[in-house]
């Protein structure tokens, strides 16, 4: 009986820790520059507490997240990325993906959803980023968590923000992020 009770306590404690990772990450983005205003103006968003990325010529990244519609948890998502090009190192970062309206969200939940090279993320911590796609080239840099003031905007109904947690990654690669969605069990 004591073992069953101990096991139940451990499960509850682990579940609380799991939930707080999402809450803590959401709070971080709510307090970080322009990403905070997207919570009031978006239909839905996906929160990824940690995405791990690494590579040496061929690289990859993966992370799991929760999806929210108007602040209510509705399902789980995962992100996978494969990249090819000059790269070396490893990095961990948090990411949030905002969906401007129901149409953009419905495209995301249909099945495997993919970002092409034309979608870029705004780096909120001291980091720089850039992208090259069919619509041209762009670059952005941010000196601190409150400095992403004019860089964030929707592109085809989607806006992406990242906060680097640690590591060093040097890259000049071609990569796309692929997402999967699974509704919350009823």
Protein Blocks (a to p, Z undefined) as FASTA:
>chain_A
ZZmmmmmmmmmmmmmmmmmmmmmmmmmmmmgojllmmmmmpmbdcddfbacdddehiacd
dddddddeehiafbdcddddddedddedddddddddddfblmlmmmmmnmccdddfkbcc
ddfbdcddddddfkbccddddfbfklmmmmpcceehiacddddfbdcddddddddddddd
ddddZZ
